[in-house]
């Protein structure tokens, strides 16, 4: 999957992909090359999920601050 495709994913989609990668990594029959490739792809999904969470957290903080300022 390309980075462009990952960047267009919603959080749930990316999280599910990350979970699938983790499940594959738990298998003991993978070659080191497969492990490395899956790990690299997993990092991309993890970073995308983190970006989304940080962005949404900032929105919630902004909303909360606006509400607190109105009181």
C-alpha positions as CSV (number, residue, x, y, z in Angstrom):
1,X,0.0,0.0,0.0
2,X,1.4,3.4,-0.9
3,X,1.8,6.3,1.6
4,X,-0.8,8.3,-0.5
5,X,-3.4,5.6,0.0
6,X,-2.6,5.4,3.7
7,X,-2.9,9.2,4.1
8,X,-6.4,9.0,2.7
9,X,-7.6,6.3,5.1
10,X,-9.9,7.0,8.0
11,X,-8.7,6.1,11.5
12,X,-10.7,2.9,11.8
13,X,-9.4,1.6,8.4
14,X,-5.8,2.3,9.2
15,X,-6.2,0.9,12.7
16,X,-7.6,-2.3,11.3
17,X,-4.8,-2.6,8.8
18,X,-2.3,-2.1,11.7
19,X,-4.0,-4.8,13.7
20,X,-3.9,-7.2,10.7
21,X,-0.1,-6.6,10.4
22,X,0.3,-7.2,14.1
23,X,-1.5,-10.5,13.8
24,X,0.7,-11.5,10.9
25,X,3.9,-10.6,12.9
26,X,2.8,-12.9,15.7
27,X,3.1,-15.9,13.4
28,X,6.3,-17.7,13.9
29,X,6.7,-19.0,10.3
30,X,7.7,-15.6,8.7
31,X,11.0,-15.0,7.0
32,X,13.1,-12.1,8.3
33,X,12.4,-10.2,5.1
34,X,8.7,-10.6,5.5
35,X,8.9,-9.4,9.1
36,X,10.9,-6.4,8.1
37,X,8.5,-5.5,5.4
38,X,5.5,-5.8,7.6
39,X,7.2,-3.8,10.4
40,X,7.9,-1.0,8.0
41,X,4.3,-1.0,6.7
42,X,3.0,-1.1,10.3
43,X,5.0,2.0,11.2
44,X,3.3,3.9,8.4
45,X,-0.1,2.9,9.7
46,X,0.9,3.7,13.3
47,X,2.1,7.2,12.3
48,X,-1.1,7.9,10.4
49,X,-3.2,6.8,13.3
50,X,-1.2,9.0,15.6
51,X,-1.6,12.0,13.3
52,X,-5.3,11.6,13.2
53,X,-5.5,11.2,17.0
54,X,-3.4,14.3,17.6
55,X,-5.5,16.3,15.1
56,X,-8.7,15.3,16.8
57,X,-7.3,15.9,20.2
58,X,-6.4,19.4,19.2
59,X,-10.0,20.0,18.0
60,X,-11.4,18.7,21.2
61,X,-9.1,20.9,23.2
62,X,-10.1,23.9,21.1
63,X,-13.8,23.2,21.6
64,X,-13.3,22.8,25.3
65,X,-11.4,26.0,25.6
66,X,-14.1,27.9,23.7
67,X,-16.8,26.5,26.0
68,X,-14.8,27.3,29.1
69,X,-14.3,30.9,27.9
70,X,-18.0,31.4,27.5
71,X,-18.7,30.7,31.2
